[in-house]
Amino acid sequence: MVKENLEKIRQTISEGVRLVAVSKYHPIPDLQEAYDAGQRIFGESHVQELQSKYEALPKDIEWHFIGHLQTNKVKYIAPYISLIHSVDTFKLLHEINKQAQKHSRQIDCLLQLHIAQEETKYGFTPEELAAQLNEYDLEQMQGVRIVGIMCMASNTDDEQQIEREFTHARQCYEQIRDRFFANKPYFREISMGMSGDYLIAQRCGSTLVRVGSSIFGMRNYGHN
Ligand SMILES: *Cc1c(COP(=O)(O)O)cnc(C)c1O
């Protein structure tokens, strides 16, 4: 089923948008099936689970970390992670910088914006983010490269609300880009959209959609 689902989703992905197959909680054979169907970008949200999948699967996979990342776990993924979507504090960014340099790498990161109504989601408010970017000298952090922002919309059926939130996120992205990354063409990514809302996210300017259950089916939280 994974192959068929993937092919269906691909037909709906806009030009210039990359599909991250969110494989958390799904077993390795399902990822292999997606790989065999040509998928190369996979998103995971738990370090241990990512480690075992990284070791078992082909090395040309581009692994993205999309969940809340604890500072003390950065060291495990620093040798190979391609993109960390969920940088939600500058303390975490500093640790990624340090671990990347240990491996002579520069790790691409997205700053997670808190746009949704819900209290529980991680991330910076737009004001917090601007204040922090003002305070830190990113040029000093050779181990990280900030390539854009990530956000999640509220968990709601109200499509107009979702569209308002994604539009707001894109406007925040543009303001941050113009103010802090004006001469940095690599600051070009907006990671937004999941199975339920990626079509809306694409209309609002997403460049990376993170789709899990529409490809792999329901997650079984009992295993893993
Ligand atoms: C799990 C997860 C997704 C994928 O969600 P689906 O609804 O299964 O597509 C996307 N983004 C983040 C941050 C996630 O944790």
The ligand as a MOL file (V3000), in Angstrom:
LIG
                    3D

  0  0  0     0  0            999 V3000
M  V30 BEGIN CTAB
M  V30 COUNTS 15 15 0 0 0
M  V30 BEGIN ATOM
M  V30 1 C 3.9040 13.2560 12.9610 0
M  V30 2 C 4.2170 14.5640 12.3600 0
M  V30 3 C 3.8550 14.8680 11.0260 0
M  V30 4 C 3.0600 13.9360 10.1340 0
M  V30 5 O 1.7290 13.9050 10.5340 0
M  V30 6 P 0.6010 13.1540 9.6450 0
M  V30 7 O -0.6580 13.7750 10.1070 0
M  V30 8 O 0.7120 11.7160 9.9610 0
M  V30 9 O 0.8970 13.4480 8.2280 0
M  V30 10 C 4.2660 16.0930 10.5220 0
M  V30 11 N 4.9720 16.9720 11.2560 0
M  V30 12 C 5.3170 16.7210 12.5300 0
M  V30 13 C 6.0850 17.7340 13.2890 0
M  V30 14 C 4.9590 15.5090 13.1200 0
M  V30 15 O 5.2990 15.2760 14.3970 0
M  V30 END ATOM
M  V30 BEGIN BOND
M  V30 1 1 1 2
M  V30 2 1 2 3
M  V30 3 2 2 14
M  V30 4 1 3 4
M  V30 5 2 3 10
M  V30 6 1 4 5
M  V30 7 1 5 6
M  V30 8 2 6 7
M  V30 9 1 6 8
M  V30 10 1 6 9
M  V30 11 1 10 11
M  V30 12 2 11 12
M  V30 13 1 12 13
M  V30 14 1 12 14
M  V30 15 1 14 15
M  V30 END BOND
M  V30 END CTAB
M  END
